[in-house]
């Protein structure tokens, strides 16, 4: 199959040769997965541990593991699991900050069939307890750093045996594994684990409700790791900088796996630090960076750093790099190449922008269309569902028309499409499936993301369903308005959301903005008038010192929406777009009361 696809790719060589080369490498890298169903990610690392035992694999400021050390450490955890009587499919929760030991733990446990739930370390007590209980772990490993905060959740948990990694109030897992041998597992110790078996549980962000645990098989771990290794052409000389949370798929699997399957190394930092970023990258000799969300925006908005161009970077790979800062980021920091992509942990398709098309999340070349059957379908904002025609089928979007992105779910190996492994909850899984889409009996995965496709086949992210609100009978894209605001001089960051108003249908637009100093509100108002239709222009502006974000750098809007435009709810100045005065005017209690009571016509 790969030879056929490579031949098709060669026939398309009239296009970008660099893109063609990258697609071909990715296809060749992932080809062996299906042919060797018992060869897991841990198997590849064990092979490299024999071939290059002293080569650095995972490096941090506090600890480092060579390939031999990573393999040995994971073998100890595998034997500990067997000694505990853990069977294939049993769940162990892991709550630990970014560090080399983190990956050693889940590699070892999953090798003998244990499923490891990667717990979000930022969750508070009740939410943390919910996420843990939802997957019913038999054991839970908690880093000593989190034992204090964890006590609030521990009282709410129903079943797991809790272990501390480091000094804490529980039995110490780091000491419990030490007596076990780090030598390769004997035949009698191995379990019949294949790529079809579940390896990890990775939680969604919870932006549309409580987090859900997505099933991740060993096949997906290999697919992610080998595909990105091919796209980025990683090798033993490469070092990737990873400051993204390792409990998410990008920071914990893509960033690490893409290097480890090719003998490279990963420089791990516990979390993103604006102050230390370029010192880490330049001082660590990094050739690659994995980014996500607004990380690049933070760097662009930061003061000049003495080492921001004194690096060895050849490529930055990630998702969420907005068009308004793409060129600024690349030019200011002398980044030779950017590889933007679109994916979701539970999703059944991905998009890759190997051509470097500014603002695009990727495209599907014609010779791979059978591998990535996706579609954009017309969306009905009133029902929050794809629209149907008179025959009950979904309708494909025209060029440059916005619609929801969906991916065909494969029913068997002979049918084109992608696997949807779903969540631990069957109900949650079913809610993500769209049936009878273009024909009776077909099934498609709903991304919940609105996109558009241009005439050249490039896809552009428009908005997340739920981040779109209605005003004056029109749908407003929060992402589009935020991008328009961010393009105005002096605005470093913008978060847009809808706020309800008395006596009005829908929600009026409001934006929290971060500025670099004085802002010309008259010029800003003119800029918005030139760039947006009247219904999309924000009625309220909140000038904030900072905008809170999640650990993946997505704006946290819940608190902003709750506080709304009430000047008593925040010390941040709020401005109202007064149509009568044709100006943004400061919000005070009297004006707020008039708007709240419906006495101001909008």
Buried (B, 14 or more C-beta within 10 A) or exposed (E): EBEEBBEBBEEBEEEBEEBBBBBBBBBBBBBEBEEEBEBBBBBBBBBBBEEBEEBBBBBBEEEBBBBBBBBBBBBBBBBBBBEBEBEEEBBBBBBBBBBBBBBBBBBBBBBBBBBBBBBBBEBEBEBBBBBBBBBBBBBBBBBBBBBEBBEEBBEEBEEBEBBBBBEBEBEBBBEBBEEBEBEBBEEEBBBEBBBEBBBBBBBBBBBEEEBBBBBBBBBBBBBBBBBBBBBBBBEBEBBBBBBBBBBBBBBBBBBBBBBBBBBBBBBBBBEBEEEBBBBBBBEBBBBBBBBBBBBBBBBBBBEEBEEBBEBBBBBBBBBBBBBBBBEBBBEBBEBEBBBBBBBBBBBBBBBBBBBBBBBBBBBBBEBBEEBBBBBBBBBEBEEEBBBBEEEEBBBEBEEEEBBBBBBBBBEEEEEEBBBBBBBBEEEBBEEBBBEBBBEEEBBBBBBBBBBBBEEEBBBBBBBBBEBBBBBBEEBBBBBBBBBBBBBBEEBBBBBBBBBEBEEEEBBBBBBBBBBEEEBEBEEBBEBBEEBBEEBBBBBBBBBBEEBEBBBBBBBEBEEBBEBBBBBEBBEBEBBBBBEEEEEBEEBEEEBBEEBBEEEBEB
